[in-house]
Amino acid sequence: MTERNVKDVITPTPASDGAGVLLKRSIATPTLDHLDPFFLFDHFGSERPDDYLAGFPLHPHRGIETVTYMLDGSVAHRDSLGNAGVIGTGDVQWMTAGSGILHEEMPKAGPRRLDGFQIWVNLPAKLKMTRPRYQDVPAARIPEVARPDGAAIRVVAGQVDGVEGAVREIFAGPTYLDVRLPAGRSFEQPIPRGHTGLLYVYRGEVAVGGPAAGASQAIPSPRLVVLGDGDVVRVHAIGEEARFLLLSAQPLHEPYARYGPFVMNTPDEIRETLRELREGTFIRP
């Protein structure tokens, strides 16, 4: 099996989105525009409610899937299809925007910090105008694999040691893991060859390649690691407990046109989307 190495390391860019939510952005920046099929990677979190309470008022999406994963705190959501609820600590919302949806996400002030992630996953041309849908997964339904060495892996999507993730039936065949790795321990996970692979270190420090990796390869948090191709990734926690997300998905290799919250295949499709917004025909029956 060929080991995946470090192809690039991205330092998140401070950004403000929605009505003024402060966040750290790793994909959709001048440094890294996209990484097929991922078109956005945001890490939002703060102990100061003023940094996030303005939230993300009602806004449209088309042509993508948005994935929101909460580490701490909660976000209230509602949409143009009549769905509403709260994404709480440990919960995941996997939303297929498809042909179009209007939704809002409003963080709630709580006793602890707000901490979470949102990624955008592109849809292939044949599914861009599919019917919108949600997979709302409460924390209790996300399986956790506890390995003998102390590693703990929450399996949002994909498979770990024969355990299937909570989110299924997604075109890109994604893996989405939240890994807690004790100091000095190593983690190994197969990734299908040819799939785009990412590692986001959000606590502690790691080396990709296992215990043999030298100190010069240390990757501190917060950093996004772009993995080269291969069959397996190995990660070693340096100095203290490390926390990271491991993401992978099948690239589409299709042309794309992006405009704000829309990712389509051609500029004409973007223009048609904007026309529908102006004329009030964006939401399909």
PEBEL-V368658 format. One record per residue. RES is the residue in one letter. SS is DSSP state (a for helix, b for strand, c for the rest). PSI is psi in whole degrees, 0 to 359 (none if undefined). OMEGA is omega in radians with two decimals (NA if undefined). Layout:
res->[RES & RES]
ss->[SS & SS]
psi->[PSI & PSI]
omega->[OMEGA & OMEGA]
//
This chain:
res->[M & T & E & R & N & V & K & D & V & I & T & P & T & P & A & S & D & G & A & G & V & L & L & K & R & S & I & A & T & P & T & L & D & H & L & D & P & F & F & L & F & D & H & F & G & S & E & R & P & D & D & Y & L & A & G & F & P & L & H & P & H & R & G & I & E & T & V & T & Y & M & L & D & G & S & V & A & H & R & D & S & L & G & N & A & G & V & I & G & T & G & D & V & Q & W & M & T & A & G & S & G & I & L & H & E & E & M & P & K & A & G & P & R & R & L & D & G & F & Q & I & W & V & N & L & P & A & K & L & K & M & T & R & P & R & Y & Q & D & V & P & A & A & R & I & P & E & V & A & R & P & D & G & A & A & I & R & V & V & A & G & Q & V & D & G & V & E & G & A & V & R & E & I & F & A & G & P & T & Y & L & D & V & R & L & P & A & G & R & S & F & E & Q & P & I & P & R & G & H & T & G & L & L & Y & V & Y & R & G & E & V & A & V & G & G & P & A & A & G & A & S & Q & A & I & P & S & P & R & L & V & V & L & G & D & G & D & V & V & R & V & H & A & I & G & E & E & A & R & F & L & L & L & S & A & Q & P & L & H & E & P & Y & A & R & Y & G & P & F & V & M & N & T & P & D & E & I & R & E & T & L & R & E & L & R & E & G & T & F & I & R & P]
ss->[c & c & b & c & c & b & b & b & b & b & c & c & b & b & b & b & b & c & c & c & b & b & b & b & b & b & b & c & c & c & c & c & c & c & b & c & c & b & b & b & b & b & b & b & b & b & c & c & a & a & a & c & c & c & c & b & b & b & b & b & b & b & c & b & b & b & b & b & b & b & b & b & c & b & b & b & b & b & b & c & c & c & c & b & b & b & b & c & c & c & c & b & b & b & b & b & c & c & c & c & b & b & b & b & b & b & b & b & c & c & c & c & c & b & b & b & b & b & b & b & b & b & c & c & a & a & a & c & c & c & c & c & b & b & b & b & b & c & a & a & a & c & c & b & b & b & c & c & c & c & c & b & b & b & b & b & b & c & b & b & c & c & b & b & c & c & b & c & c & c & c & c & c & c & b & b & b & b & b & b & b & c & c & c & c & b & b & b & b & b & c & c & c & c & c & b & b & b & b & b & b & b & b & c & b & b & b & b & c & c & c & c & c & c & a & a & a & c & b & b & c & c & b & b & b & b & b & c & c & c & c & b & b & b & b & b & b & c & c & c & c & b & b & b & b & b & b & b & b & c & c & c & c & c & c & c & b & b & b & c & c & b & b & b & c & c & a & a & a & a & a & a & a & a & a & a & a & a & a & c & c & c & c & c & c]
psi->[135 & 129 & 139 & 130 & 181 & 117 & 323 & 154 & 123 & 126 & 123 & 147 & 128 & 136 & 166 & 132 & 175 & 228 & 17 & 30 & 126 & 135 & 174 & 123 & 129 & 332 & 142 & 47 & 168 & 333 & 318 & 100 & 310 & 168 & 89 & 120 & 16 & 128 & 358 & 141 & 112 & 141 & 113 & 141 & 142 & 155 & 356 & 109 & 328 & 340 & 345 & 348 & 337 & 333 & 200 & 87 & 172 & 125 & 158 & 160 & 150 & 142 & 2 & 174 & 138 & 135 & 119 & 125 & 122 & 126 & 323 & 155 & 192 & 156 & 124 & 141 & 154 & 160 & 177 & 353 & 359 & 2 & 145 & 152 & 194 & 129 & 109 & 185 & 124 & 355 & 161 & 139 & 119 & 104 & 123 & 105 & 322 & 233 & 342 & 138 & 148 & 129 & 163 & 151 & 115 & 106 & 148 & 139 & 134 & 183 & 340 & 190 & 160 & 134 & 120 & 182 & 149 & 134 & 154 & 131 & 126 & 150 & 146 & 161 & 321 & 347 & 1 & 328 & 26 & 165 & 132 & 150 & 162 & 147 & 100 & 118 & 110 & 157 & 322 & 340 & 356 & 114 & 149 & 127 & 123 & 115 & 155 & 333 & 3 & 351 & 140 & 128 & 117 & 126 & 92 & 312 & 153 & 204 & 137 & 122 & 39 & 358 & 123 & 142 & 168 & 328 & 126 & 178 & 46 & 132 & 315 & 1 & 51 & 155 & 133 & 104 & 141 & 114 & 130 & 118 & 116 & 157 & 134 & 357 & 163 & 154 & 137 & 137 & 127 & 146 & 132 & 133 & 137 & 343 & 144 & 134 & 134 & 148 & 124 & 112 & 116 & 354 & 144 & 207 & 141 & 164 & 134 & 123 & 359 & 188 & 336 & 346 & 137 & 165 & 333 & 344 & 8 & 137 & 108 & 168 & 151 & 133 & 147 & 124 & 123 & 122 & 141 & 174 & 162 & 193 & 339 & 148 & 140 & 132 & 138 & 129 & 128 & 123 & 320 & 175 & 139 & 148 & 134 & 156 & 139 & 120 & 140 & 156 & 158 & 123 & 152 & 329 & 43 & 154 & 153 & 155 & 124 & 139 & 105 & 240 & 14 & 134 & 110 & 190 & 337 & 155 & 327 & 323 & 326 & 315 & 320 & 321 & 315 & 323 & 316 & 323 & 315 & 322 & 358 & 21 & 16 & 319 & 122 & 148 & none]
omega->[-3.13 & -3.13 & 3.06 & 3.12 & -3.14 & 3.10 & -3.13 & 3.07 & -3.06 & 3.00 & -3.11 & 3.13 & 3.05 & -3.10 & 3.04 & -3.12 & -3.07 & 3.13 & 3.10 & 3.10 & 3.10 & -3.09 & 3.07 & -3.05 & -3.12 & 3.07 & -2.98 & 3.09 & 3.06 & 3.13 & -3.11 & -3.08 & 3.10 & 3.11 & -3.01 & 0.14 & -3.09 & -3.10 & 3.07 & 2.95 & 3.13 & 3.00 & -3.14 & -3.14 & -3.14 & 3.00 & -3.12 & -3.13 & 3.14 & -3.14 & -3.03 & -3.00 & 3.11 & 2.98 & -3.11 & -3.13 & -3.01 & -3.12 & -3.06 & 2.94 & 3.01 & 2.96 & -3.06 & 2.90 & 3.09 & -3.09 & 3.13 & -3.12 & -3.08 & 2.98 & -3.10 & -3.13 & -3.08 & -3.14 & 3.04 & -3.14 & 2.98 & -3.09 & -3.06 & 3.10 & 3.14 & 3.08 & 3.08 & 3.13 & -3.13 & 3.02 & -3.05 & -3.10 & 3.12 & -3.10 & 3.07 & 2.95 & 3.11 & -3.04 & 3.02 & -3.10 & 3.09 & -3.03 & 3.06 & 3.12 & 2.98 & 3.11 & 3.07 & 3.12 & -3.05 & 3.11 & 3.13 & 3.09 & -3.11 & -3.11 & 3.13 & -3.12 & 2.93 & -3.09 & -3.14 & -3.06 & 2.91 & 3.04 & 3.01 & 3.10 & -3.10 & 3.03 & 3.09 & -3.09 & -3.07 & -3.13 & -3.06 & -3.11 & 3.09 & -3.13 & 3.12 & 3.09 & 3.09 & 2.78 & 3.08 & -3.02 & 3.09 & -3.07 & -3.07 & -3.13 & 3.12 & -3.09 & 3.09 & 3.11 & 3.10 & -3.14 & -3.08 & -3.11 & 3.10 & 3.09 & 3.10 & -3.06 & 3.00 & -3.02 & 3.09 & 3.10 & -3.11 & -3.07 & 3.07 & 3.09 & 3.11 & 3.14 & -3.13 & 3.12 & -3.07 & -3.11 & -3.07 & 3.09 & 3.07 & -3.00 & -2.98 & 3.14 & -2.97 & 2.85 & 3.09 & -3.08 & 3.00 & -2.97 & 2.97 & -3.03 & -3.13 & -3.14 & 3.06 & -3.10 & -3.14 & -3.12 & 3.13 & -3.12 & 3.05 & 3.04 & -3.13 & 3.10 & -3.12 & 3.10 & 3.01 & -3.12 & 3.14 & 3.05 & 3.11 & -3.13 & -3.11 & 2.97 & 3.10 & -3.03 & -3.12 & 2.90 & 3.11 & -3.08 & 3.06 & -3.03 & -3.11 & -3.12 & -3.11 & -3.11 & -3.12 & -3.14 & -3.12 & -3.13 & -3.12 & 3.04 & -0.13 & 3.09 & 2.99 & 3.14 & 3.03 & -3.08 & 2.99 & -3.09 & -3.13 & -3.05 & -3.03 & 3.03 & 3.09 & -3.07 & -3.14 & 3.12 & -3.09 & 2.92 & -3.09 & 3.09 & 3.12 & 3.03 & 3.13 & 2.99 & 3.01 & -3.11 & 2.98 & 3.13 & 3.13 & 3.08 & -3.08 & -3.10 & 3.12 & 3.03 & -3.12 & 3.00 & -3.09 & 3.02 & -3.12 & -3.06 & -3.12 & 3.01 & -3.14 & -3.10 & -3.09 & 3.04 & 3.12 & 3.12 & 3.06 & 3.13 & 3.11 & 3.10 & 3.14 & 3.10 & 3.14 & 3.09 & -3.14 & -3.02 & 3.09 & -3.14 & -3.07 & -3.12 & -3.13 & 3.09 & NA]
//
